[in-house]
Amino acid sequence: MKPFLLLSSRAEDVAADGEQAAIARFGGLHAGELERIRMEAASFLPVDLDRYAGVIVGGSPFDASTPEDQKSPVQRRVEAEVSTLLDEIVDRDLPFFGACYGVGTLGVHQGAVIDRTYAEPIGAVTISLTDAGREDPLLEGLPESFQAFVGHKEACRVLPPDAVLLASSPTCPVQMFRVRQNLYATQFHPELDVEGITTRIGVYRDYGYYEPGEYDDVLARVRHADVWAPHRILEAFVQRYRAGAR
């Protein structure tokens, strides 16, 4: 079986390693079935996509909506290389799942408007499936509404022209969409459980997701959240594409 490829852009080892472990765990991937590229570490192109069953993009401290002159050289390089890789991924309709930063990468590539209109503070929100979402194979069997962890300073305000909206929330209308048949992006984090988001809250304490004095309140918001359904989306993605199904 071909492995999946995780494209990571988290510079902090504890966050990057935790993300990889969570995606493997909730996706049902065993040792050797999830390879990782640390995009922030060095130039990563070319990538031989024929080697992989699908591509997963994790979250990121990068914001696509940041003005170009305020982006770091590393962010500009990563964005350019991801865009080049997405040219091939989209052309081939290669299975793709982008969590949080996936909305910024796939969305921008496909013509979405990404800005700070629908930012959400760190916490659990209620996600509701659209009619199209209820019919999508990755969401089959999920309740029409469920809790998921979010925490983002930007979001998709206008869908890509050919995208299908699959899920929404009261404070962020675009929580999940699909492009073509096999390209998915979520604004929420399907890889996070309470332990995972607690670690992230500490790692990104000084990144502007919350005020430093709010640390204890942010932890309290997530500590008793009942988040389980999003994990099944990752599992469904892996199960659908691990055998080369399209």
Sequence and secondary structure as in RCSB ss.txt:
>XXXX:A:sequence
MKPFLLLSSRAEDVAADGEQAAIARFGGLHAGELERIRMEAASFLPVDLDRYAGVIVGGSPFDASTPEDQKSPVQ
RRVEAEVSTLLDEIVDRDLPFFGACYGVGTLGVHQGAVIDRTYAEPIGAVTISLTDAGREDPLLEGLPESFQAFV
GHKEACRVLPPDAVLLASSPTCPVQMFRVRQNLYATQFHPELDVEGITTRIGVYRDYGYYEPGEYDDVLARVRHA
DVWAPHRILEAFVQRYRAGAR
>XXXX:A:secstr
   EEEEE   SHHHHHHHHHHHHHHHT  TTSEEEEETTTS      GGG SEEEE   S  TTS GGGS HHH
HHHHHHHHHHHHHHHHHT  EEEESHHHHHHHHHTT EEESTT EEEEEEEEEE HHHHHSGGGTT  SEEEEEE
EES EEEE  TT EEEEEETTEEEEEEEETTTEEEESSBTT  HHHHHHHHHHTTTTTSS GGGHHHHHHHHHT 
   HHHHHHHHHHHHHTTT  
